[in-house]
């Protein structure tokens, strides 16, 4: 953890580091999202939902758990699931044993869409991220990301 905890003013170096980090990660996300949409016809949101469902037992998840897993508000997810359902990528069923809850269920068509999109998406990840870094830089990027993730998790209060 930084020794500068509690200091409010940012130095020019700190601000420059923050800006290059955030701007570059946004550029990377935009490039990956554009490639995914162009090459596969699915959005990053679609991909995240399909991936979570594909890894879930029975390829199904309660909508509330899916929203938590991908970090979306439930209303945003509900609208998105409706659009995906119209395209045949998933169905929505009543949760087993609980008529109040709903589950998103991955269809075979959705599973195929995920499988077809993964290969070009992984190629784009390699080209735009992995190949730009040395093995040491890649390890450092992971270490930085894990440190930031752990720091943010430690800032969350109960129930967040």
N, C-alpha and C positions, 0 to 999 in steps of 0.2 A: 504494500500500500504506500502511496505517496507520502513523503514527509511534509508536503505543502498543505495538508488538510486544514481547512478552515480559512485559507487565504481567498479573498474574493476577487481581487483584480487579476486578470490574465496577463502574462507577459506576451510580448510580440511572438516569441518562439512558441509558446503554448497555443496561442491563437492560430498561428500559421500551421502548427501540427494538427490541431482540431479541424481546421478548414480543409486541408489537403486530405485528411482521413475521411471526413464526411462527404466531401464532394466526389472523391474517387469511389467510395463505396456506392454512392447514388448512381454514378456513371456506370459502374459495373452492374448494378441491379437493373438499370434501364436497358443496357445492352443485352443482358441475359433474357430479360422479359420480352424484348423485341424479337430476339432470335426464336424463343420458345413459341411465341404467337405466330411468327412467319413460317416456321418450319413444321409446326405441329397443329396449329389452329386452336390451341388452348392457351388460356391465360395462366399467369403465375398462381392466381387464386385457385383456378381449376386444378392445377398440378398439385398444390398443397393439399386440397381436399381429397383428390384421388389417391395421393400417396398415403395420407393418414388412414383412409378407408382400406387401402390394399394391405396395410400392415396390421389392421385390427382383426381380432378373432371373428371369424365368419364374415369378414369384409363389411362389418357394420359397426356403427358407433352412435350412441345417443347424441343428438344435436348439441346439447350443452357440453358434453365432453369434447366433441369435435371443435366447437368454438374455442374452448380453453386451449386445446392442443395447438391451434393455429393462431391464437391470440387475437381473435376477432370478437366483436360484439355479437350477441345472439341475433339481433335484428338484421345486421349485415349478412351474417351467415345464412339466415333464413331466405333472404332475397336471392342470394347467390345459389343456394341449393335449388330453389325454384327454377332458376335459369338452366342449371345443369340437368335437372330432372326433365325439362322440356327437350333437351338434346339427347336424352336417353343414357346419360352417363351414370346416373344413380336413380334410386327410388327412395321414397320416404314412407316408412311404416310406423305403426304404433309400436312403442317399446314393449317388449315382452314383459308381462306382469305389471305394467303400469300404463293405463290408458291415457294418462296425462302427458306422458313423454313421447317423443318421436325419435326414431333412429334413421340415419341416412345409411343406405345400403348400396354398395358398389355393384353395378351391373357388369355383365360380361363385356358390353360395349365400352363402359368406363375403364375396365381393367385393360382392354385392348388399347384404348386411347393413351393410357398411362405408359404401357409398354412401348408403343410406337413413338411416343414423345421422349422417352428417357434416353435413347441412344443419341439423337441429335443434341439433346440438352446436355448430356455428359460431355459430348465433343465440344460444345460451346464453353462449358466450365473449364475444360482442359485448355482450350485456346486462349480464353480471356483472363483466366486466373492462374491455373496451375503452371502453365508454360512460361508465364511472366516472372515467376519466382524461382530462386534457387531452393534446394531442399532445406537449407538453413532458414531462409526467409519464410518458407511455407510453415516450418515448425514454429518460428517466431510469431507469424500471423495467427496460428492456432492458439499459442500461449496467450497472446494479447486478447483474442476473442474470448477465451475461457476466463481470463482474469476479469474482463469487463462484465461478462455474464454473471460470474459469481458475485462481483461487486453490486450489480443491479439487483440480484436476488436478495442480497443482504440488506438492501435499502427498503425492500417491500415489507409492509406491515402484515399482521395476521389478516387473512381473508383476501389479500391482494392476489 
